[in-house]
Amino acid sequence: MAAHGTFGWRELMTNDVAKAKAFYGATIGWTFSDMPMPHGVYTIAFIGKTMAAGMMDMTGITPPGVPPHWFDYIEVDDVDHRVSLVTENGGKVLRPAFNIANVGRIAIITDATGAAIGLMTSTPQS
């Protein structure tokens, strides 16, 4: 788990996961594991046995016309508390905090400049 205030996770939002897997596998040497989720498949990229990043099909998640992109999450000590500070500091809550089993609690916000970012309190891993 990353320290509070540091980037803890990155994921590729793309409309062609297979093509992205082929690219990053050949270019970086990542291997992949697909996890079925309620709304599709989430792909975890590994370098050796270490999780490196996630990938997901952005179809229906992002507005039409948004190009494929990397999305970052900042690890925070208490996602609900941090989300409660967003609007009073000029940001906007795009998706209120929600849980992902065995991963953590996540919220999607924009900062005061309009840049989207995720906030995440990870579930401790044993």
C-alpha positions in Angstrom: 0.0 0.0 0.0 1.3 3.4 -0.9 1.7 6.2 1.6 -0.9 8.8 2.1 -0.7 11.5 -0.5 1.3 9.5 -3.0 0.2 7.9 -6.3 -0.9 4.4 -5.4 -2.4 3.0 -8.6 -2.6 3.7 -12.3 -4.9 2.2 -14.9 -5.3 2.4 -18.6 -8.7 3.3 -19.9 -8.9 2.1 -23.5 -11.3 0.9 -26.1 -9.0 -1.9 -27.2 -7.7 -3.9 -24.2 -6.4 -6.7 -26.4 -4.3 -4.3 -28.4 -3.0 -2.6 -25.3 -2.1 -6.0 -23.7 -0.1 -6.9 -26.9 1.7 -3.6 -26.9 2.7 -3.5 -23.2 3.5 -7.2 -23.1 5.9 -6.8 -26.0 7.2 -3.4 -25.1 7.5 -3.5 -21.3 7.3 -7.3 -20.6 4.1 -7.2 -18.6 2.0 -10.3 -18.1 -1.7 -10.1 -17.5 -4.5 -11.6 -15.4 -8.1 -10.9 -16.2 -10.6 -10.5 -13.3 -14.3 -10.7 -14.1 -16.2 -7.8 -12.6 -19.9 -7.0 -12.5 -19.6 -4.6 -15.4 -16.9 -6.3 -17.6 -13.4 -7.5 -17.1 -10.6 -5.8 -15.3 -7.0 -6.7 -16.3 -4.1 -6.5 -13.9 -0.7 -6.1 -15.5 2.3 -7.7 -13.7 6.0 -7.3 -13.9 7.2 -10.6 -12.5 4.9 -11.2 -9.5 4.4 -7.5 -8.8 1.2 -5.7 -9.8 2.1 -2.8 -12.1 -1.2 -1.4 -13.3 -4.7 -2.1 -14.4 -6.5 -1.9 -17.7 -10.2 -1.7 -18.6 -12.5 -1.1 -21.5 -13.7 2.5 -21.2 -16.7 2.0 -23.4 -19.8 3.3 -21.5 -17.6 4.6 -18.7 -16.2 7.8 -20.2 -18.2 10.2 -22.4 -18.0 9.6 -26.2 -15.0 11.2 -27.8 -12.6 10.8 -24.8 -9.4 9.2 -26.1 -7.7 6.3 -24.4 -5.7 7.5 -21.4 -3.9 6.6 -18.2 -5.9 7.4 -15.0 -4.2 7.8 -11.6 -5.3 7.3 -8.0 -3.8 9.0 -5.0 -3.7 6.9 -1.9 -5.4 8.7 1.0 -5.8 7.9 4.7 -9.6 8.1 4.7 -11.3 8.5 1.3 -14.7 9.5 2.8 -13.1 12.3 4.8 -11.0 13.5 1.9 -14.0 13.5 -0.5 -15.8 15.6 2.1 -13.2 18.3 1.5 -13.3 18.3 -2.3 -16.2 20.8 -3.0 -15.2 23.3 -0.3 -11.8 23.5 -1.9 -13.1 24.1 -5.5 -13.2 20.5 -6.8 -16.1 18.3 -7.8 -17.1 14.8 -6.9 -17.7 12.9 -10.1 -18.4 9.5 -8.4 -18.9 9.2 -4.7 -16.8 6.7 -2.7 -17.6 3.1 -3.4 -16.0 -0.2 -2.3 -14.1 -2.8 -4.5 -13.7 -6.1 -2.6 -10.1 -6.9 -1.6 -9.0 -3.6 -3.3 -10.3 -0.7 -1.2 -12.6 2.3 -1.2 -12.4 4.6 -4.2 -13.9 8.0 -5.3 -13.5 9.9 -8.6 -13.1 13.7 -8.4 -11.9 16.7 -10.2 -9.5 19.1 -8.6 -10.0 22.9 -8.6 -8.6 23.1 -12.2 -11.0 20.5 -13.6 -8.4 17.6 -13.8 -9.9 14.2 -13.0 -8.2 12.0 -10.4 -9.1 9.1 -8.2 -8.8 9.0 -4.4 -8.2 5.5 -2.9 -7.9 4.0 0.6 -6.5 0.6 -0.1 -7.6 -2.5 1.8 -4.5 -3.8 3.7 -3.1 -6.9 2.1 -1.7 -9.7 4.2 
